[in-house]
Amino acid sequence: MNNKNDVENDKLPISGERRNFLQSSALLLGSSLLAQPHKVMAQPQSFARVPANAVELDAKYFPGFETMTMDTNGVSIHTLVGGSGPPLLLLHGAPQSHFTWAQVAVNLARDYTVVLTDLRGYGWSSKPAGGENHSNYSKRTMAQDNANVMSMLGFEEFALIGHDRGGRVARRLTLDHPQRVKNLTVLDIVPAHYLYSNVTLTFVETYFHWFLFLRPTPFPEDIIANTGMFITGGGTGEIGEVFADIYKDPAAIHGMCEDYRASARMDMQIDKADLAAGKKIECPLNVLWGLNAPMGRLYDVLGIWQMESTNAQGKGIAGGHTFQVDSPEATWTELRRFLASV
């Protein structure tokens, strides 16, 4: 683990030999990862594997919510709806599912109609193979899933909150459907195109799984399946057992890897076009990050998002990368403040 001075030094402008080293390393890494042939895992489409006690588990952790399956865009999306008031969509990260929002969602449902989904490839939603150019896991495709779900529920405008990979889907949904998103909150991320375009040694060391997951299938899938690395997002206890069961399915591991592969390829192409066109997030944007998480130590999180948005605010929240689990009260307090202010 780097100390504070190491991290701060890594954020400083680099020059001379260090700049040349990092640029050369990035070029070599990019060419070795992106130029390789990418095989599609030989497996049938995996539709949602929902355990027999799914409804009971949802009812236990999300009292008052209704569980449903929404078939759209070629997949089945596991969906929960609860509460009353203005609609609010919450999207989870990797390798989590809707359960990451349990403590926060129940509180928000006092004043909002809260919708929770499992992203395609995660939780109890469908887990298709990646497809050509990993298009089945492009953030544009994943965003369309959730835009469709909200339409099917009768919500044409809604507030949107996304953590981790869900924040990346939420960003794309906002850019592709600006008329539908009233306001956006992203948790503990900066845009992927920024990270891939500003590779530093500290980023590679801290987020090395980003580069591992880019390798052609089944290399990273086999490592994850054989070691259990990177799939402990559910923690311990009953929810931990739910997550462990999800990742017994090879399609779940494949889906997560495809999510990352798409970010470095098809999503980068989409972002490049948007950046060239000067496209920005126009709705109010709230940017939150964990005070004990690497993202806020390595990057000026709010400053980067202010380059992406016309109206961004933000702050750090006590806790790590999943601070909505570490500090649920602080999280829902800040979310409520922002939602009430816009």
Secondary structure, DSSP 8 states (H G I E B T S, - for coil): ---HHHHHHHHS---HHHHHHHHHHHHHHHHHHHSS-----S---B-----TTHHHHHHHHSTT-EEEEEEETTEEEEEEEEE-SSEEEEE--SS--GGGGHHHHHHHTTTSEEEEE--TTSTTS-B----GGGGGG-HHHHHHHHHHHHHHTT-SSEEEEEETHHHHHHHHHHHH-TTTEEEEEEES---HHHHHHS--HHHHHHTHHHHHTTS-TTHHHHHHHHH-TT--TT-SHHHHHHHHHHTTSHHHHHHHHHHHHHHHTHHHHHHHHHHHTT--B-S-EEEEEETTSHHHHHS-HHHHHHHHBSSEEEEEESSSTTHHHHSHHHHHHHHHHHHHH-
